[in-house]
Amino acid sequence: MGLALAEVAITSAAEKSNSTLAFERLASLVGEWKGVQEGAQANNEIKLTYTLTANGSVLMEESQPAGEGTMITMFTVDGDHLIATHYCVAGNQPQMVTSTITEPFARSLTFSLSHVTGMKTPGDFHNTGLTITLDDAQHLTQVYTYEHKGKKGTNTFRFTRTS
């Protein structure tokens, strides 16, 4: 009986989709992080808190830049890719998706804009992409791309795990 159960467990793990495996790797971020934005606002500390919710099917990132409002990004599996929906202090909600996950253990995941809700005008600031790189178990890099009044830019953030 024990051998039969072990075989079922091995089969179940082997049958996980690449997107599920990539999500599980992303879920390894659960905990608290602190970091800074590179460049002009490098002095502003940012705190990140990652938690699993919805019975482990959603990874929630709570981002608290010093002196600013809190933002939330929700990550989940959708078929063969991952979705990130960012609830921005700008009042909009860009939804970004990965391409089909073919390498579930890659160091980086890149999300590109699918659509955005909550914009008052087409020129409003909004994120257009996100690349998350797990540098190692204690370090994380996020690169957000954005558009504002027709101009594109990039913001890079570097974080260290605190718990």
Backbone torsions as a table, in degrees:
resi	resn	phi	psi	omega
1	MET	NA	-44.0	179.5
2	GLY	-61.4	-40.0	178.5
3	LEU	-64.0	-41.1	179.8
4	ALA	-63.0	-41.9	178.2
5	LEU	-65.6	-39.5	178.2
6	ALA	-63.2	-40.6	178.6
7	GLU	-64.1	-39.9	178.0
8	VAL	-63.5	-43.3	-179.8
9	ALA	-63.1	-42.5	179.5
10	ILE	-65.0	-43.6	179.1
11	THR	-62.2	-43.7	-179.0
12	SER	-61.2	-44.3	179.4
13	ALA	-64.8	-39.8	-178.7
14	ALA	-69.6	-24.4	-177.9
15	GLU	-88.5	-0.4	179.2
16	LYS	-65.2	140.8	179.3
17	SER	-72.2	160.2	176.6
18	ASN	-60.2	-37.0	-179.9
19	SER	-67.7	-37.3	176.4
20	THR	-65.5	-42.7	177.8
21	LEU	-63.2	-40.2	178.1
22	ALA	-65.2	-39.7	177.4
23	PHE	-63.4	-42.6	178.8
24	GLU	-61.3	-38.1	176.5
25	ARG	-64.6	-43.5	177.7
26	LEU	-62.1	-36.2	179.8
27	ALA	-65.4	-15.9	176.0
28	SER	-65.7	-9.0	177.2
29	LEU	-76.2	-10.7	-177.2
30	VAL	-48.5	128.2	-177.6
31	GLY	137.4	-164.4	-177.8
32	GLU	-114.4	145.5	-176.3
33	TRP	-137.3	153.1	170.9
34	LYS	-133.8	150.4	-177.5
35	GLY	-167.5	-172.4	-179.3
36	VAL	-140.0	159.1	172.7
37	GLN	-88.5	135.8	175.5
38	GLU	-71.8	150.6	174.3
39	GLY	93.6	-142.3	-169.7
40	ALA	-56.8	-36.4	-176.1
41	GLN	-105.6	31.2	-173.8
42	ALA	-64.6	-17.4	-178.9
43	ASN	-83.0	-12.3	-178.1
44	ASN	-85.5	113.6	178.0
45	GLU	-74.0	144.0	178.0
46	ILE	-124.8	133.8	175.8
47	LYS	-107.7	134.0	174.6
48	LEU	-116.2	140.0	171.9
49	THR	-128.9	124.0	177.0
50	TYR	-107.6	131.2	175.4
51	THR	-138.3	149.7	172.4
52	LEU	-90.7	139.7	179.3
53	THR	-140.4	177.8	179.7
54	ALA	54.2	51.0	178.0
55	ASN	59.0	34.6	177.1
56	GLY	83.1	5.5	-177.1
57	SER	-91.2	-8.6	-178.8
58	VAL	-134.4	133.4	172.3
59	LEU	-100.6	121.8	179.9
60	MET	-104.5	127.4	173.9
61	GLU	-107.4	123.5	173.9
62	GLU	-106.3	120.0	-177.1
63	SER	-111.2	123.9	-177.8
64	GLN	-124.8	89.6	173.8
65	PRO	-69.5	141.3	-179.8
66	ALA	-55.5	127.8	175.3
67	GLY	75.4	10.0	-179.8
68	GLU	-127.6	174.2	178.3
69	GLY	-74.3	160.9	179.4
70	THR	-80.4	142.3	174.2
71	MET	-119.9	152.4	179.9
72	ILE	-125.8	137.9	170.4
73	THR	-127.1	130.5	-179.3
74	MET	-110.3	127.9	-180.0
75	PHE	-113.4	135.7	178.3
76	THR	-153.1	165.0	177.0
77	VAL	-86.7	138.6	172.4
78	ASP	-138.5	95.1	-178.4
79	GLY	64.7	-121.3	-175.9
80	ASP	-95.6	12.8	178.6
81	HIS	-141.2	176.2	176.6
82	LEU	-111.0	152.4	176.9
83	ILE	-119.1	139.6	171.2
84	ALA	-123.8	120.4	174.8
85	THR	-110.9	120.8	-174.8
86	HIS	-104.7	124.1	178.0
87	TYR	-100.9	99.1	-167.2
88	CYS	-90.0	152.0	174.1
89	VAL	-65.1	-17.5	176.3
90	ALA	-73.1	-7.2	176.4
91	GLY	90.1	8.2	177.8
92	ASN	-116.0	171.0	-174.5
93	GLN	-135.6	84.1	175.3
94	PRO	-70.7	134.8	173.5
95	GLN	-107.8	124.2	-176.1
96	MET	-120.8	146.0	-177.2
97	VAL	-131.4	151.1	172.2
98	THR	-82.3	165.3	166.9
99	SER	-74.6	178.8	176.7
100	THR	-54.2	128.7	-179.3
101	ILE	-75.5	116.0	177.0
102	THR	-111.3	-21.8	178.9
103	GLU	-124.6	88.4	-172.9
104	PRO	-67.2	-16.7	-178.2
105	PHE	-109.0	18.9	177.3
106	ALA	-63.0	149.8	179.2
107	ARG	-66.6	-29.8	-174.9
108	SER	-121.2	147.4	170.8
109	LEU	-122.9	131.3	179.6
110	THR	-115.0	126.5	179.2
111	PHE	-110.9	134.2	178.4
112	SER	-117.4	150.7	-176.1
113	LEU	-60.8	128.1	172.4
114	SER	-96.2	-52.8	175.8
115	HIS	-164.4	166.7	179.6
116	VAL	-136.2	139.2	176.2
117	THR	-115.9	162.3	173.7
118	GLY	86.4	5.2	179.1
119	MET	-82.2	137.4	178.1
120	LYS	-82.9	-36.6	177.2
121	THR	-136.9	156.7	179.4
122	PRO	-61.8	-21.3	-179.0
123	GLY	-87.9	-2.7	180.0
124	ASP	-58.4	148.8	174.1
125	PHE	-60.0	134.7	172.9
126	HIS	-158.8	146.8	176.6
127	ASN	-74.6	142.8	-179.3
128	THR	-118.0	-6.4	179.6
129	GLY	-173.6	163.8	179.0
130	LEU	-150.9	130.3	170.3
131	THR	-117.7	124.6	177.5
132	ILE	-108.8	125.3	178.0
133	THR	-119.4	122.0	175.1
134	LEU	-87.8	93.6	-176.2
135	ASP	-61.7	-42.7	172.8
136	ASP	-166.3	-173.1	-175.1
137	ALA	-64.7	-18.2	-175.8
138	GLN	-112.9	-4.3	-174.7
139	HIS	-135.3	139.9	-174.1
140	LEU	-138.5	139.0	174.1
141	THR	-122.4	135.5	174.7
142	GLN	-121.7	132.8	174.3
143	VAL	-122.8	113.0	176.6
144	TYR	-98.6	136.6	168.1
145	THR	-104.2	152.1	-177.5
146	TYR	-147.6	168.8	173.8
147	GLU	-136.2	139.3	178.8
148	HIS	-149.0	119.2	-179.1
149	LYS	52.1	42.1	176.4
150	GLY	82.2	-5.7	179.2
151	LYS	-101.2	140.0	-178.9
152	LYS	-104.7	150.4	179.3
153	GLY	-155.3	179.4	-178.1
154	THR	-137.5	138.8	171.8
155	ASN	-122.0	128.0	-179.5
156	THR	-113.3	134.1	-178.9
157	PHE	-126.7	139.1	177.8
158	ARG	-122.8	132.3	-174.3
159	PHE	-127.6	151.6	174.1
160	THR	-124.4	136.8	179.7
161	ARG	-67.0	135.9	175.4
162	THR	-111.0	-19.1	174.8
163	SER	-160.2	NA	NA
